[in-house]
Amino acid sequence: MVADPLRSLTRLPKTPPAERDALDACRRLARDHYENFTVVSRLAPRQMRTALSVVYAYCRTVDDIGDESIGDRPALLDRYQAELDAAYRGEARHWVLVALQAVLRDVALPREPFERLIEANRRDQRTARYATFQDVLDYCTYSANPVGRLVLALYGIHDPQLGAMSDATCTALQLANFWQDVKRDRANGRIYLPQQDMAEYGVPEADLDADVATPAFRRLMAFQVDRARAFFADGLPLLDRVRGHLRVDLALFSCGGLAILDRIESLGFDTLRERPELAGWDKARIAWTALRPWRWRRWI
């Protein structure tokens, strides 16, 4: 048995766990951890499901270090970085990185996206406000876009044009998550709404503490939702450039993110009174939308 990923990082074992146990733990984490959308599709072949689960476990763990760990978070992120370096040498001891080094023997994944995800969480420790929307987009190049690049790399896709489409989709998903979690992020001391936009729409920070949104906040959120939809539109052509279950999986993520934006709109853009979430029937509808046309529909 492997321990909780954060506890394992606090006290690295002298002897690394068996790779099989580490891979099984990654599969369980991907299966059991709550997310808006299914993170590893059953449509993928078993070997690919395992690799995707490992990438998810890596991403989930680094986010948990940045958001939930107790103690010196920058030091823990440095330790995670050191374990990433060890994984590329075949010497990791933390079970998530032990699983990753097993994947690296079969697939030549670039190191930079993994490093960028750590840097995103380092930034979260020192940056709680973003002056402009461009600053938010720059953050997304560390927090979200690397995930899409890693998924494409798992499938042997390194085309820069397809990578740019993936970046647009990942940025859109990150923005949807930000606008979904305005109240939760505020409680954690962070605001991802650009300060410039808040000033332009007349939304002071104190308004984010209210239980009901002001008209100004609703207008600001409507503007941000439209922005996120535009990024989804820029990413949708990717679905016409890939095939098989990958096409369906990417469609599920895009449709799911757009559904979150639709849910925000259905609440009158008030994400302070209620956190927008997808019900079971929403997810079933999304799955039907992504699956039904997968062989013949063009997405643009």
Buried (B, 14 or more C-beta within 10 A) or exposed (E): EBBEBBEBBBEBEEEBBEBEBBBBBBBEBBEEEEEBBBBBBEBBEEEBBBBBBBBBBBBBBBBBBBEEBEEEBEEBBEBBBBBBBBBBEEEBBBBBBBBBBBBBEEBEBEEEBBBBBBBBBBBBEEEEBBEEBEBBBEBBBBBBBBBBBBBBBBBEBEEEEBBBBBBBBBBBBBBBBBBBBBBEBBEEEBBBBBBBBBEEBEBEEEBBEEEEBBEBBBBBBBBBBEBBBEBBBBBBBBBEBBEEBBBBBBBBBBBBBBBBBBBBBEBEBBBBEEBBEBEEEBBEBBBEBBEEEBEEEEBE
